[in-house]
């Protein structure tokens, strides 16, 4: 940089800061030059320096592969241009002097040994290079001119002193930005008990100006811990607090940023999110508030090699006037997880903090079924409960013998809103990390092979479009939720000798969760076995509670599969073909009628799978014989020939028929069909939502009348009626209408809300 600054256009009295530590942060700006521009406005050029001579681009946004810190192996990390921009964004958003004095910050990156090779300057990085220009090996003179353009005169260090002593508080633009992000985000709305805990936390936070405060918020899966944390982040930013959202795992941070901003690219919001190992060097009370989500995942040591810092719990409490820990002791899933409630209390007491404990008990995941969670605890032998049998009408739980069938069903569910995924216990290696074409999870006898989600945008896998064919693990889904989750249970959990048996040695060698277990077994075998048993059970408990509407399971151990089935209350399930394409729920809003009841003249309606009913609509006897099940008719319906119940899948009719609704139909309708919702059959129809050669749409037709009074169709239009754009009408023209086309049924009403 000394050589770069040897340019007569750069003023000799420009301010220089080297290795400047951002106030109340462990982050450092490599080089900063301050002064005034041509108009006399204060300017600061931020330069991120790297000695790299090679690098490799990553498909992840703002991330690059390079050898860092003298290591021989490449690691992923922030692109230098993103780094420089993020430092500038942090100063702009959180340093009052930058805001008040109008100091304009111009970031850039200088890699003086790195040639222009299409890797560090790959087109994927263009948005970041636009915000923070990139200067490489042959660009010394270009960088000099760049600095000279922004810093024309010295300012006697005024800008540097102002930044150094500036008060740390959110800028108005940041407050407005966060407030705008929260508007209309229904998934972040607080409900009932969440609101009470939220207001209590805000009230207690005010006391932290006088005495250090530690709040411990306990809550099981789906109780809204993360929703609370995000709302508190917004509220405390609005209070001008220096606040950060903290998690050990990157996935929740990245996913919540993407959900808030509506983009998968890096944004200024990133400075409000932090890993749990970022506080090893912070002084006491560096931050006003730290919101620690998934606190049970905190570790003792920090860093890639777990060799930094003293204790993450202690460091977080020390670094903040107010620490809020959201925790669930039953979600500790590695031998390094230490953030259980008693550990939080111990360090809070040691640092003289006032402790407040609150609890979230209202359950919003797993269809709101606390019974499912209790059943799972009992079934996995985590703790005994009274819930030994699961009622499948409360929560959609199924056990599959074929992982492909299970994955296909999850993929079908995912078509509705991109909120369904398959996950697995970490019992398979990760060869695709070195060979992108290799398969990771392989069950050759069943023809099933998939890749882990860890390679490309692993942290955003759970919301990235197109990732449904990948399989997630505990590290990329904990703290997040889905509508439907498919879980592959590996050989680390089996059923043997009439009981659940765990074997952590069946985990893949690439899994860090049980690394160090062998040493622990030698030193304290009893404790090691108990801890390993807890980790395996907690892992599957966590995976099996990601789904709000349903959980589907495949077990490599057949005995375990049969055991799980035996714990589900027996009901006659829907035919498999109906289940495969169900995009909402398999819970029918009508009581099932068993065959003996029907033979005893119990009024019932046939349940038909319209996707597989080709040729059966011509007569009621055929409908009866095709029924996959019989259901009790609502009191206001008199069963009669031709009436049947079927499910409508997809969004193309969502204005009239919500996705997954159960509806009442009449086969072979007579009279006019104009404007009615019909089931149409035609060999050219291939409706991906309803399946096969059938479609459910609004009918309209154009006719011509011959001189003798007879009429014929010129064309038929089957129109969607969706709340979402993009659905096109199906047009059947003359010539195909009579020979290839028929209306097999009309929809009479949606039964979803009937009982």
C-alpha positions in Angstrom: 0.0 0.0 0.0 2.9 2.3 0.5 3.8 1.9 -3.1 0.2 2.5 -4.1 0.1 5.7 -2.2 3.3 7.0 -3.9 1.2 9.0 -6.3 1.4 12.7 -6.6 -2.4 13.0 -6.9 -3.0 11.4 -3.5 -2.5 14.1 -0.7 0.4 13.5 1.7 -1.7 14.5 4.6 -4.5 12.0 4.0 -5.4 10.0 7.1 -4.3 6.4 7.3 -5.6 3.6 9.5 -3.9 0.2 9.4 -5.6 -2.9 10.9 -8.4 -0.7 12.2 -10.7 -2.6 14.5 -14.4 -1.8 14.0 -15.8 -0.4 17.2 -17.4 -3.0 19.4 -16.4 -5.8 17.0 -13.7 -8.3 16.5 -13.6 -7.4 12.7 -10.7 -5.4 11.4 -10.4 -3.2 8.3 -7.0 -3.8 6.7 -6.4 -0.3 5.4 -8.4 2.9 5.4 -7.5 6.3 3.7 -9.5 9.4 4.7 -9.7 12.9 3.5 -12.0 15.1 1.4 -13.2 14.8 -2.2 -13.2 17.5 -4.8 -16.3 19.1 -3.3 -14.9 19.1 0.2 -17.1 16.3 1.5 -15.5 13.8 3.9 -14.5 10.5 2.3 -13.0 7.2 3.5 -11.6 4.5 1.2 -11.7 1.1 2.8 -9.3 -1.5 1.3 -9.5 -5.2 2.0 -6.0 -6.8 1.3 -5.3 -10.4 0.4 -1.9 -12.0 -0.4 -3.6 -14.8 -2.3 -2.1 -15.8 -5.7 -4.8 -18.3 -6.5 -8.5 -18.8 -5.6 -11.4 -20.8 -6.9 -14.9 -19.5 -7.4 -17.9 -20.9 -5.4 -21.5 -21.0 -6.6 -22.5 -19.7 -3.2 -23.2 -16.0 -3.1 -20.3 -13.9 -2.0 -18.2 -16.9 -1.1 -14.8 -18.0 -2.6 -12.4 -20.9 -2.1 -8.8 -19.9 -1.1 -6.0 -20.8 1.2 -6.4 -18.6 4.3 -4.3 -18.0 7.4 -1.3 -20.0 6.1 -3.3 -23.2 5.8 -2.3 -25.7 3.1 -5.9 -26.6 2.2 -8.5 -24.3 0.6 -11.4 -23.2 2.7 -14.6 -21.4 1.8 -14.9 -17.8 3.0 -16.2 -14.4 2.1 -15.1 -12.9 -1.2 -12.8 -9.9 -0.5 -15.1 -7.5 -2.3 -18.0 -8.6 -0.1 -15.8 -8.3 3.0 -14.9 -4.7 2.2 -18.5 -3.8 1.4 -19.8 -5.4 4.6 -17.3 -3.4 6.7 -18.5 -0.2 5.0 -22.1 -1.2 5.5 -21.5 -1.9 9.2 -20.0 1.6 9.7 -22.7 3.3 7.8 -25.5 1.4 9.6 -24.1 1.4 13.2 -21.7 4.3 13.6 -23.4 7.6 14.5 -20.5 9.7 13.4 -20.6 8.3 9.8 -24.3 9.1 9.7 -24.2 12.6 11.4 -21.1 13.9 9.6 -22.0 12.5 6.2 -18.7 10.6 5.8 -19.0 8.7 2.5 -17.4 5.3 2.6 -15.9 3.7 -0.6 -14.9 0.0 -0.2 -12.6 -1.9 -2.5 -10.3 -5.0 -2.5 -6.7 -5.3 -3.6 -5.1 -8.7 -4.2 -1.6 -7.7 -5.3 -0.4 -11.2 -6.0 -3.5 -12.5 -7.8 -3.7 -12.6 -11.6 -6.9 -12.0 -13.5 -8.0 -15.6 -14.1 -11.8 -15.7 -14.2 -12.0 -17.2 -10.7 -11.7 -14.3 -8.3 -13.3 -12.1 -10.9 -15.9 -14.7 -12.0 -19.1 -13.1 -13.4 -21.0 -14.5 -10.3 -19.2 -11.9 -8.2 -20.1 -9.0 -10.4 -22.7 -7.5 -8.0 -20.1 -7.4 -5.2 -17.4 -6.1 -7.5 -19.8 -3.3 -8.5 -20.2 -2.2 -4.9 -16.5 -2.7 -4.0 -14.2 -2.6 -7.0 -11.6 -5.4 -7.3 -7.9 -4.6 -8.0 -5.5 -7.4 -8.9 -1.8 -8.0 -9.6 -1.3 -5.6 -12.4 -3.7 -2.9 -11.1 -1.5 -0.9 -8.7 -1.8 2.3 -10.8 -5.5 1.8 -11.2 -5.9 1.6 -7.5 -3.8 4.8 -7.0 -6.1 6.7 -9.4 -9.1 5.2 -7.7 -7.9 6.5 -4.3 -6.9 9.9 -5.7 -10.4 10.3 -7.3 -12.1 9.9 -3.9 -9.5 11.5 -1.6 -8.3 14.8 -3.1 -7.3 16.7 0.1 -6.3 15.7 3.6 -8.5 16.5 6.6 -6.1 16.4 9.5 -7.5 13.0 10.6 -10.9 14.5 11.4 -12.9 11.6 9.8 -10.7 8.9 11.4 -11.2 10.5 14.9 -14.9 10.9 14.3 -15.3 7.2 13.3 -13.1 6.1 16.2 -15.2 7.9 18.8 -18.6 7.6 17.1 -21.4 6.3 19.2 -22.6 2.8 18.2 -26.2 3.0 17.3 -28.4 1.9 14.3 -28.9 4.5 11.6 -32.3 5.7 10.7 -31.9 4.2 7.3 -31.2 0.8 9.0 -34.2 1.1 11.3 -36.4 2.0 8.3 -34.9 -0.9 6.3 -35.6 -3.5 9.0 -39.0 -2.1 9.7 -39.9 -2.4 6.0 -38.6 -6.0 5.9 -41.0 -7.0 8.7 -44.0 -5.5 7.0 -46.4 -8.2 5.7 -44.2 -11.1 6.8 -47.0 -13.3 8.2 -44.6 -16.0 9.3 -43.1 -13.6 11.8 -46.3 -12.6 13.4 -46.4 -13.2 17.2 -49.2 -15.3 18.5 -50.6 -15.6 22.1 -47.9 -16.7 24.4 -45.1 -15.5 22.1 -46.4 -11.9 22.4 -46.4 -12.1 26.2 -42.8 -13.4 26.3 -41.8 -10.8 23.7 -43.1 -7.9 25.8 -41.5 -9.3 28.9 -38.1 -9.5 27.2 -38.4 -5.9 26.0 -39.3 -4.7 29.5 -36.4 -6.5 31.1 -33.9 -5.3 28.5 -34.4 -1.7 29.7 -33.0 -2.8 33.1 -29.7 -3.9 31.5 -28.4 -0.3 31.5 -28.2 -0.6 35.3 -27.4 -4.3 35.7 -26.3 -7.1 33.4 -29.3 -9.2 32.4 -29.5 -12.8 31.2 -32.8 -14.2 29.9 -33.3 -18.0 29.3 -36.3 -18.8 27.1 -37.1 -22.5 27.1 -39.3 -24.0 24.4 -39.6 -27.2 22.4 -39.8 -27.6 18.7 -42.2 -25.2 17.0 -42.9 -23.0 20.0 -41.7 -19.9 18.1 -38.3 -19.3 19.5 -36.8 -18.1 16.2 -39.9 -16.0 15.4 -39.5 -14.2 18.8 -35.8 -13.6 18.1 -36.4 -12.0 14.7 -39.1 -9.8 16.1 -36.9 -8.7 19.0 -34.1 -7.9 16.6 -36.4 -5.5 14.7 -37.8 -4.0 17.9 -34.3 -3.4 19.5 -32.9 -1.9 16.3 -35.8 0.5 16.5 -34.7 1.3 20.1 -31.3 2.2 18.7 -29.6 -0.8 20.4 -26.4 -2.4 19.3 -28.0 -5.8 18.8 -27.1 -9.0 16.9 -28.9 -12.3 16.2 -26.5 -15.1 17.0 -26.5 -18.8 16.1 -23.8 -21.5 16.0 -25.1 -23.0 12.8 -25.1 -20.8 9.7 -28.3 -22.2 8.2 -30.8 -20.4 10.4 -28.9 -17.1 9.9 -28.9 -17.4 6.1 -32.4 -18.6 5.8 -33.9 -15.8 8.0 -31.9 -13.2 6.1 -33.3 -14.6 2.8 -36.8 -14.8 4.2 -36.7 -11.2 5.4 -35.1 -9.7 2.4 -36.7 -11.9 -0.3 -33.3 -12.5 -1.9 -30.6 -15.2 -1.7 -27.8 -12.6 -2.2 -25.8 -11.0 0.5 -27.4 -7.8 1.9 -26.6 -5.2 4.5 -28.7 -7.2 6.9 -25.8 -9.7 7.3 -24.1 -7.4 9.8 -26.9 -8.0 12.2 -26.3 -11.8 12.1 -23.4 -13.5 13.7 -21.9 -16.9 14.5 -21.5 -17.9 18.1 -17.7 -17.8 17.9 -17.5 -14.1 17.1 -17.1 -12.9 20.7 -13.8 -14.4 21.8 -12.0 -11.1 21.9 -14.8 -8.7 22.8 -14.5 -6.5 25.8 -17.2 -6.5 28.5 -20.5 -5.0 27.4 -19.4 -4.4 23.8 -23.0 -5.1 22.7 -26.3 -3.9 24.1 -28.1 -7.1 23.3 -27.2 -10.5 21.9 -30.1 -12.7 20.8 -28.9 -16.3 20.9 -31.1 -18.7 19.0 -30.5 -22.5 19.2 -28.5 -21.8 22.4 -28.3 -25.5 23.1 -25.9 -25.8 20.2 -23.3 -23.5 21.8 -19.8 -25.0 22.2 -17.0 -24.5 24.7 -14.3 -23.5 22.2 -14.6 -21.6 18.9 -12.8 -21.7 15.6 -12.5 -24.3 12.9 -10.2 -26.4 15.1 -12.0 -25.6 18.4 -8.9 -23.9 19.7 -10.1 -20.3 20.2 -11.7 -18.6 23.1 -12.6 -19.8 26.5 -16.3 -20.7 26.6 -18.9 -19.4 24.2 -21.6 -19.1 26.8 -19.3 -17.1 29.1 -18.0 -14.9 26.2 -21.6 -14.0 25.0 -22.8 -13.1 28.5 -19.6 -11.0 29.1 -19.9 -9.2 25.8 -23.5 -8.0 26.2 -25.4 -5.9 28.7 -28.4 -8.2 28.0 -28.1 -11.8 26.6 -31.2 -13.6 25.5 -30.8 -17.4 25.1 -33.4 -19.4 23.3 -32.8 -23.0 24.2 -34.2 -26.6 24.2 -32.2 -29.1 26.2 -33.7 -31.9 24.1 -32.0 -30.6 20.9 -28.4 -31.1 21.9 -27.1 -33.2 19.0 -23.3 -33.3 19.2 -20.9 -34.1 22.0 -19.7 -30.5 21.9 -23.1 -28.9 22.6 -22.9 -27.3 26.1 -25.7 -24.7 26.0 -28.1 -26.5 28.3 -30.0 -24.6 30.8 -27.8 -25.3 33.9 -24.7 -24.2 32.0 -26.4 -20.9 31.1 -27.4 -20.3 34.7 -23.9 -21.1 35.9 -22.1 -18.6 33.8 -24.7 -15.9 34.4 -24.3 -16.3 38.1 -20.5 -16.2 37.8 -20.7 -12.9 35.9 -23.1 -11.3 38.4 -26.0 -11.2 36.0 -29.7 -11.0 36.9 -31.4 -14.2 35.6 -34.9 -14.4 34.2 -36.4 -17.6 32.9 -39.4 -17.7 30.7 -41.0 -20.6 28.9 -42.8 -21.2 25.6 -45.2 -24.1 25.7 -47.7 -23.4 22.9 -46.8 -25.6 20.0 -47.3 -24.4 16.4 -45.4 -27.1 14.6 -46.4 -30.7 14.1 -50.0 -29.6 13.3 -50.1 -28.0 16.8 -50.1 -31.5 18.3 -48.3 -31.7 21.6 -49.5 -35.3 21.6 -47.2 -36.1 18.7 -44.2 -34.6 20.6 -45.0 -36.6 23.7 -45.6 -39.8 21.6 -42.2 -39.3 19.9 -40.4 -38.9 23.3 -42.0 -42.1 24.5 -41.5 -44.0 21.2 -37.8 -43.1 20.9 -37.3 -43.9 24.6 -36.2 -40.4 25.4 -38.6 -40.1 28.4 -41.8 -42.1 29.3 -45.1 -40.4 28.6 -48.7 -41.5 28.5 -48.8 -41.1 24.7 -48.0 -44.7 23.6 -50.2 -44.6 20.5 -50.4 -41.8 17.9 -53.7 -40.8 16.4 -52.9 -40.2 12.7 -55.9 -37.9 12.4 -54.0 -35.4 14.7 -50.7 -35.5 12.7 -49.8 -37.0 9.3 -47.2 -39.6 10.2 -46.4 -42.5 7.9 -43.8 -45.2 7.7 -42.6 -46.3 4.2 -40.9 -49.5 3.0 -39.6 -47.8 -0.1 -37.4 -44.6 0.3 -38.1 -43.7 -3.4 -41.8 -43.7 -2.7 -41.4 -41.6 0.3 -39.1 -39.1 -1.5 -41.6 -38.9 -4.4 -44.4 -38.1 -2.1 -42.4 -35.3 -0.4 -41.5 -34.0 -3.8 -45.2 -33.9 -4.7 -46.0 -32.1 -1.4 -43.2 -29.6 -2.3 -44.9 -28.6 -5.5 -47.5 -26.6 -3.5 -45.1 -24.1 -1.9 -41.5 -25.3 -1.8 -41.8 -26.2 1.9 -41.1 -29.9 2.0 -37.8 -31.7 2.1 -36.1 -35.1 2.8 -33.5 -35.3 5.6 -31.5 -38.2 7.0 -29.3 -39.3 9.9 -25.7 -38.7 9.2 -25.0 -42.4 8.5 -23.6 -42.1 4.9 -20.3 -40.6 3.8 -19.9 -37.5 1.7 -18.0 -38.5 -1.5 -19.7 -35.8 -3.5 -17.7 -33.2 -1.6 -14.7 -34.2 -3.8 -16.6 -35.6 -6.8 -19.8 -33.7 -7.6 -21.0 -36.6 -9.7 -20.7 -39.1 -6.8 -23.7 -40.4 -4.9 -23.7 -40.1 -1.1 -26.8 -41.8 0.3 -27.1 -45.1 -1.5 -29.6 -47.9 -0.9 -28.8 -50.1 -4.0 -31.2 -52.9 -3.2 -34.0 -50.4 -3.4 -32.6 -48.3 -6.3 -32.3 -45.2 -4.2 -29.4 -42.8 -4.5 -29.2 -39.1 -3.5 -26.6 -36.5 -2.6 -26.2 -34.6 0.6 -27.2 -30.9 0.4 -23.9 -29.8 1.8 -22.1 -28.9 -1.4 -24.1 -26.1 -3.0 -25.7 -23.4 -0.8 -26.0 -25.9 2.0 -27.2 -23.3 4.4 -30.0 -22.2 2.1 -30.9 -25.7 0.9 -34.1 -25.7 2.8 -35.6 -22.9 0.8 -33.6 -22.9 -2.4 -35.8 -23.9 -5.4 -34.7 -27.1 -7.1 -33.1 -28.6 -4.0 -35.9 -31.1 -3.4 -33.8 -34.0 -4.8 -31.0 -33.4 -2.3 -31.1 -34.8 1.3 -30.5 -32.5 4.3 -28.9 -33.4 7.6 -29.2 -32.2 11.2 -26.7 -29.4 10.6 -28.7 -27.7 7.8 -32.2 -28.0 9.1 -32.0 -27.5 12.9 -33.9 -24.4 14.0 -35.9 -24.4 10.7 -39.3 -25.7 9.8 -41.1 -27.3 6.8 -44.6 -28.3 6.0 -43.7 -31.9 5.4 -40.5 -33.7 6.2 -39.3 -37.1 5.0 -36.8 -38.7 7.4 -34.4 -41.5 6.5 -33.4 -43.3 9.7 -30.0 -45.0 9.3 -28.3 -47.8 11.1 -27.5 -45.7 14.2 -31.1 -46.2 15.4 -32.6 -49.8 15.4 -35.1 -51.9 17.3 -33.6 -54.9 18.9 -34.7 -57.2 21.8 -37.9 -55.3 22.3 -36.3 -51.9 22.7 -34.8 -48.9 20.9 -31.0 -49.3 20.5 -28.6 -46.6 19.4 -25.1 -47.1 17.9 -23.2 -43.8 17.3 -20.4 -45.8 15.6 -22.7 -46.2 12.5 -22.3 -42.4 11.9 -20.2 -41.4 8.8 -16.6 -40.4 9.5 -17.3 -37.0 8.1 -19.9 -36.3 10.8 -18.4 -34.0 13.5 -21.2 -34.7 15.9 -19.5 -37.7 17.6 -15.9 -36.8 16.9 -13.9 -37.5 20.1 -16.3 -40.1 21.3 -13.7 -42.9 21.1 -11.4 -41.0 23.5 -14.3 -40.3 25.8 -15.2 -44.0 25.8 -11.6 -44.8 27.0 -11.8 -42.2 29.7 -15.4 -42.5 31.0 -17.2 -45.3 29.1 -20.5 -45.0 31.1 -20.8 -41.2 30.4 -19.8 -41.7 26.8 -22.5 -44.3 26.2 -25.1 -42.1 27.8 -24.1 -39.1 25.8 -23.9 -41.0 22.5 -27.4 -42.4 23.2 -28.7 -39.0 23.9 -27.2 -37.5 20.7 -28.6 -40.1 18.4 -32.1 -39.9 19.9 -32.1 -36.1 20.0 -31.0 -36.0 16.4 -33.9 -38.1 15.1 -36.3 -36.3 17.5 -35.2 -33.0 16.0 -35.4 -34.3 12.4 -38.8 -35.8 13.0 -40.2 -32.5 14.4 -39.3 -30.3 11.4 -42.7 -30.8 9.7 -45.6 -28.6 10.5 -48.1 -30.8 8.7 -46.5 -34.2 8.5 -43.5 -36.5 8.9 -42.8 -39.5 6.7 -40.2 -42.1 7.7 -38.1 -44.7 6.0 -36.0 -47.0 8.3 -33.0 -49.1 7.2 -33.9 -51.4 10.1 -37.1 -53.2 9.2 -37.7 -54.1 12.8 -37.7 -50.4 13.7 -40.2 -49.7 10.9 -42.6 -52.3 12.2 -42.2 -51.0 15.7 -43.0 -47.4 14.6 -46.1 -48.7 12.8 -47.2 -50.6 15.9 -47.2 -47.3 17.8 -49.7 -45.7 15.4 -53.4 -46.2 16.1 -54.8 -48.5 13.4 -57.0 -46.9 10.7 -57.7 -47.8 7.2 -55.3 -45.7 5.2 -56.0 -44.1 1.8 -54.9 -46.1 -1.2 -51.1 -45.5 -1.9 -51.8 -43.9 -5.3 -54.0 -41.3 -3.7 -51.3 -40.6 -1.0 -48.6 -40.2 -3.6 -50.2 -37.1 -5.1 -51.7 -35.6 -2.0 -50.3 -32.1 -1.8 -52.0 -31.0 1.4 -53.1 -33.7 3.9 -54.5 -37.2 4.1 -56.9 -36.3 6.8 -60.4 -36.5 5.3 -62.9 -34.0 6.8 -65.5 -36.8 6.9 -65.8 -39.9 9.1 -64.8 -43.2 7.4 -67.5 -45.8 7.0 -66.3 -49.3 7.5 -67.6 -52.1 5.2 -69.8 -53.8 7.8 -71.5 -50.5 8.5 -72.1 -49.9 4.8 -73.5 -53.4 4.4 -75.9 -52.5 7.2 -77.3 -49.7 5.1 -75.2 -46.9 6.6 -75.4 -43.9 4.2 -71.9 -43.4 2.6 -70.2 -41.8 -0.4 -67.5 -43.5 -2.4 -64.0 -41.9 -2.2 -62.5 -41.9 -5.7 -59.0 -41.1 -6.9 -59.9 -39.1 -10.0 -56.4 -39.5 -11.3 -56.8 -43.3 -11.7 -60.5 -43.5 -12.5 -60.3 -43.7 -16.3 -63.4 -45.3 -17.7 -65.3 -45.7 -14.4 -67.5 -42.6 -14.6 -70.0 -44.1 -17.0 -72.1 -45.9 -14.3 -72.5 -45.8 -10.6 -71.6 -49.5 -10.2 -68.2 -48.8 -11.7 -67.7 -45.9 -9.3 -68.6 -48.1 -6.3 -66.2 -50.8 -7.3 -63.4 -48.2 -7.8 -63.9 -46.5 -4.4 -60.7 -46.6 -2.4 -62.8 -46.0 0.7 -66.2 -44.9 1.9 -67.0 -41.8 3.9 -70.1 -40.6 5.8 -72.0 -38.0 3.9 -72.7 -34.6 5.7 -76.2 -34.3 7.1 -77.4 -32.0 4.4 -76.4 -34.5 1.6 -78.6 -37.4 0.6 -76.4 -40.1 -1.0 -77.5 -40.9 -4.5 -76.0 -42.7 -7.5 -73.2 -40.7 -9.1 -72.1 -38.7 -6.1 -68.5 -39.2 -4.9 -65.8 -37.5 -2.9 -62.3 -36.8 -4.3 -59.4 -34.6 -3.6 -58.3 -31.7 -5.8 -54.5 -31.1 -5.9 -52.6 -28.0 -7.0 -52.9 -24.2 -7.2 -54.5 -23.8 -10.6 -58.0 -23.5 -9.0 -57.0 -22.0 -5.7 -59.4 -19.1 -5.9 -62.3 -21.6 -5.6 -60.6 -24.8 -4.4 -57.7 -24.5 -1.9 -54.9 -26.9 -2.7 -55.6 -30.4 -1.3 -59.3 -29.8 -0.7 -61.8 -32.7 -0.5 -64.8 -32.0 -2.7 -68.2 -33.4 -3.6 -68.6 -34.4 -7.3 -71.4 -35.7 -9.5 -70.4 -38.1 -12.2 -71.8 -37.7 -15.7 -73.6 -34.3 -15.1 -76.5 -33.4 -17.3 -77.6 -30.0 -18.5 -75.5 -27.0 -19.2 -71.9 -27.0 -18.0 -71.2 -23.4 -18.9 -69.2 -21.7 -16.0 -69.2 -24.8 -13.9 -66.1 -26.5 -12.4 -65.7 -29.8 -14.1 -63.5 -32.8 -14.3 -62.5 -33.2 -18.0 -60.8 -36.1 -19.7 -58.9 -35.9 -23.0 -55.9 -37.8 -24.4 -54.0 -34.5 -25.0 -54.4 -33.3 -21.4 -51.4 -34.0 -19.2 -52.2 -32.0 -16.1 -49.2 -32.2 -13.7 -51.3 -31.1 -10.7 -54.3 -33.5 -11.0 -52.4 -36.2 -12.8 -52.8 -38.2 -16.0 -55.3 -37.2 -18.6 -57.7 -35.4 -16.2 -57.9 -31.8 -15.2 -60.2 -29.8 -12.9 -61.1 -26.4 -14.5 -63.9 -23.9 -15.2 -65.8 -25.0 -18.4 -66.8 -22.7 -21.2 -67.7 -23.5 -24.8 -68.5 -21.9 -28.2 -71.1 -23.6 -30.3 -72.5 -23.2 -33.9 -76.1 -24.0 -34.9 -76.8 -25.6 -38.3 -79.8 -24.5 -40.5 -81.6 -27.7 -39.3 -81.3 -26.6 -35.7 -78.6 -29.0 -34.6 -75.5 -27.6 -32.9 -72.0 -28.6 -32.4 -68.9 -27.4 -30.4 -66.5 -25.2 -32.2 -64.1 -25.2 -29.2 -64.1 -25.8 -25.4 -61.9 -23.7 -23.1 -60.9 -25.1 -19.7 -59.9 -22.1 -17.6 -57.9 -22.0 -14.4 -59.1 -19.8 -11.5 -56.0 -19.3 -9.5 -54.7 -16.8 -7.0 -51.3 -17.2 -8.6 -50.3 -16.1 -12.0 -48.9 -18.3 -14.7 -51.6 -20.8 -15.3 -52.8 -21.0 -18.9 -56.2 -22.3 -20.2 -56.5 -25.6 -22.0 -58.2 -25.2 -25.4 -59.9 -28.1 -27.1 -60.8 -27.3 -30.8 -63.5 -28.7 -33.1 -62.8 -32.2 -34.3 -61.3 -33.2 -30.9 -64.4 -32.2 -28.8 -66.6 -35.2 -29.5 -64.1 -37.9 -30.3 -61.4 -37.4 -27.8 -63.0 -35.2 -25.1 -65.6 -35.8 -22.4 -66.7 -34.2 -19.2 -66.7 -37.0 -16.6 -67.9 -35.0 -13.5 -68.8 -31.7 -12.1 -67.8 -30.3 -8.7 -70.7 -29.5 -6.4 -69.0 -28.1 -3.3 -65.8 -28.1 -1.2 -66.2 -30.3 1.9 -63.0 -29.2 3.6 -64.7 -27.3 6.4 -67.6 -29.7 6.8 -67.7 -32.2 9.7 
